[in-house]
Amino acid sequence: MSKTPFNKPALTYFQQLQQLKDRGLAIDNEEKTLHLLETISYYRLSGYWYPLLADKENHVFKQGANFDTAFKLYCFDSKLRKLIVCELEKIEIAIRAKMIYILAHKFGAFWFSDPTIFKNPVKHADSITKIGQEYSRSDEEFIKSFKNKYSDPLPPSWISIEVTSFGTLSMLYNNLLPGKAKREIANHFGISDNVFETWLHSIVYLRNICAHHSRLWNRSMSIRPQIPQKVTKDWINTTQVQSNKVYFMLSIIRFLLQTVNPNTSFTKKIKTLLSEYDNVDIKAMNFPVNWEKELLWR
């Protein structure tokens, strides 16, 4: 199919409102809708009224489609992302701490700079560059103190890795040579090292979605985590579950919290949120029937 240059003009807020009405979307409160178009933007909100379209090619809404329905979905998605970010913080800190502890005791304080324990020298060099950049940018007091006192180009792992992004940490783990230390880190959280690699990558991806306030609820993830064949903690029945959907990612979070925060209220918070927004189609997130009866979610 041949492509054509984009030539649509920018619309005023009033024109955007009128366009929605012309396409069949019911607007109960025009003043509120104009305010939301101004403070959130037409394009960001469009991802939430997309399910209300009867004709997606010509942007014609279903009979009875209402702007408030789309906005409630937007609010649900926003609260879901905030809830996820709160739990991912705990998980990321715990993974960081366990990696530092195990690898420092196995390979020494500067394990991250030792090329002999990594598979790919190019990827390792890239990781060291990123660690160096993050170290240089940091204004943490403990970083300033180290720079003033020591001549080393980088601090030991328990300092360097604390200011390293989780994406870089994920790359370091992925690039580690297979062995006892790598398995020990993953086994601490209840899964194999091969599965843990993919879960770390997926968590970084999920974190980025949430950090950029992107639509999450019905997204098909472009990074697909591996489904574990063997676990040492409560898990879900994965027979009819897609690993690139929100339900699976929520299950990963809940699974890891068994180690990180055994007394977590994450399950209660998820159920409360779904109850508050009972208009949300949980099938779009790949929630299976009777998911609440799963041992992991009880």
N, C-alpha and C positions, 0 to 999 in steps of 0.2 A: 504494500500500500504506500502510495507516495505521500510525503509529508509536506505540510504548508507552514509558512511562518506564522507565529502567533500575532494576531492583530486586534485582539479584544481591548477596548478602552477600560481604564480604571473607572469604577462606579462610585458615586457618592453614597453615603450611608442611606439616604432616602431612596436612591435608585436600587441599592441592594435590597432594601425592604420591599420595594415594589416588585422587584424581580421574583422574590420568594412568593409573594402573593399571586403574581401572574402565573406562577408554576403550580399553584394549588396548595401552598402551605398556609394553614390557618394561623393567624397572628392575633392572640387575645389582647395583648398589651403592646401597642406599637411603640410607646415611649420607652418601655423596658427593653424591647427588642433592639431599638436603635442604640441604646446605651451598650448593650452586649455586643452588637456589631462593631461599635467603636472601641470597646475595651478588650475584646477577645479576638475579633476579626472574623469576617465572613468565611475565609478559607479554612481557618482552624475549626470553626463550628460545623463546616460542611461535612466533615467526617462523621458527625453524629446525626445529621439528618439524611445521610446517604441511605441508611436502611429503610427510610420512609419513602423512598422513591419507587414508583411503580414502573416508570420508564427511565432507566438510569442513563441511557444514551442521550435522551432529549431532556433530562432533568424534570420530569413530570412527577408530582407527588401522588401518593395513594389517596384515595378518598378518605377524608377525616384526619389526614396527617396534620399534626400541630407542632408549632415551634417549641412549646413548652416541653413536649416529649423529648425532643432532641436536646434541649438544654439540661433536662434532668439526667440524661445519659452522659452529657459532658460533666456534670457535677459528680456523678457516680465514678466516672473514670478518673477524675481529679483526686477524689478521696481514696480510690484504690491505689493509685500511684504513690500517694503520700504514705499510706499504710505499708506498702512494699518497701519504700525507701527506709522507713524507720527500722524494719526488720533486717534489711540488707546491711545496714550499718553494723549491727551486732555480729552478723555472719562474717562480713569482711574483716572486721577487727579480730575475730576469733581465728580465722584462717591465717591471717597475717602473723598472729602471735605464735600459732602452732608451727608454721613453716620456719620462722626465725629460730625457734627453740630447737626443733629437731635437726635442721640443717647446720646450725651453728655448732651443735654438739657433735655432729657427725663429721663435718668438713672444716670447721673452724669459723672464726668470727667474720672472715671475709669470703665466705663460700660463694657468694653471688658473683665474685670477680674471678673465680677459678674456672678457666675454660675446659678443664679436663672432666668436669662433672656434668657437662651439657652436651647435647646431641649435635646441635647445629651451630658452628662458630659464627656464622653471619648473624643469625638471630640473637646469639649471645652478645655479640658486639653491639647490636642495636639496643638491646636491653640495658647494657652498661651506659651507652650514650644517654638513654632516657633517664636512667637513675642519676647520672651526672647533672643533667639539665634540671631535674626536679630538686636535687641537692642545692644547686646554685641559686635557684629561685626561692628556696625556702627562707622564711624569716623567723622560724621557730628559735626560741632562746637556746635550746640545747644544740641546735645546728651552729649558731653564732659562737657558742662556747667552744665547740669542737674545732671550728676553723681558727679560733684565736690561740688554741693550745697545742694542736697537733699538725704535723706536716703531711699526713696521709692525704692523697687526692680524694678519697671517700672514707667516711666513717665505717665502723663495723656494722654488720647487718642489722643489729637491734636498733641502730640509729638510722642508717640509710633506708632500710625497708619501711620504716615508720613514715617517711615522707615520700614514698614511692606510690604511684597510682596503682589502683587495683588491677587495671589493665596490664601494666608492666609486670605486676606480681603474677598474674595469670600466665603471661608469656614465659616467665622464669620457670614456673612449675611445669608447663607444657614442654619446655625444652630440656628439663632434667633427664639425665640418663635413667633408664629403669633400674630399680634397686630397692633395697630394704627401706631406706629413708623416704623415698617417694611413696612407697606403699604404706608406710607407717602414718604419714600425713593423711592420706585418703582413708585408711582404715579407722583412724580416730573419729572420722565423721560418718563411718558406717558403710562405705562403698569402696570399690576397687579404684586403683589409680587411673586406669583408662577411662572410667566413667567420670571420675572426679575432674579430669582434664576438661571434658566437654561441659560439665556443670559450671566450672569456673568461667569458661568462655561465655556461656549463656547468661550467667549472673552479671558479667560485665556489660553484655548487650542489653539486658533488662534494665540495669542501672542507668545506662545512657538514655534509653527510652524515657524513663521517669525523669531524669535530670533535664531533658529537653522538652518536658511537658507534652510529649507526643501521645497520640491516641494509642491506647493499650488494649482495652477490654476485648475487642474481637479481632485483634491482630494475629496474623500467622507469622511467627517469628522466623526471620531469615537464618538465625543460628539455631540449629536443632540439637538439644542435648541428648545424650545417649540414654536409653532406657536400661536400667541395671537388671542383670539377671540374678544377682545375689546381693542381699543387703543384710546388715546385722541389727537393724532397727525397724520399727514399724514403717510400712510402706503401703502403696495403693495397688489395687488390681489394674494392671495396664492393658488388659485385653482389648478394650475399645477406646483407649486414650491416645491422643496425638501429642507427641512430645514437643511440637512447635506451637502449642496453644497455651493460653493463660492458665488453665487449670493445672497443667503439668508443672508450670513454673511456680505456681503457688504451692504445689505439693513438694517441690524441691525445697522451697523455703521452710515449709512446715517440717520436712524431714530433717534438715540441718539444724533447726531450732531444738530438736530433741537433744542434741549435744551442746549447743551454744546456750540455750535458755530453756531448760526442762520445764520450768513453770510458766512458760509463755502463755499469753492470752490471745495469741494470733488467731487461733481457731474461732474463738468467741467474737473477735473483731470482724473477721470475714463473714461470719453468719449474721452478725448485727448489720453490717453494711448491705448485704444482700436482702435482708428483711426490710431495711429502710427504703431500698430502691427495688421493690418487688416487680416493677415494670421491666426490669432489665432481663433480657433473654440469656440465661446462663448457658444455654446450649451453644451460643455463639462463642463462648469461652471454653467449650468442650467439657463442661461439667457433666459427668455421667449421671444416670438415674440412681438415686439412693447414695449419692456420694457421701452424705453425712454419716452413713453407717460404716464407712471405711474405718478401720482401726486407727489409721493416722489422723483422721478428722473427728474422732469422738471426743 
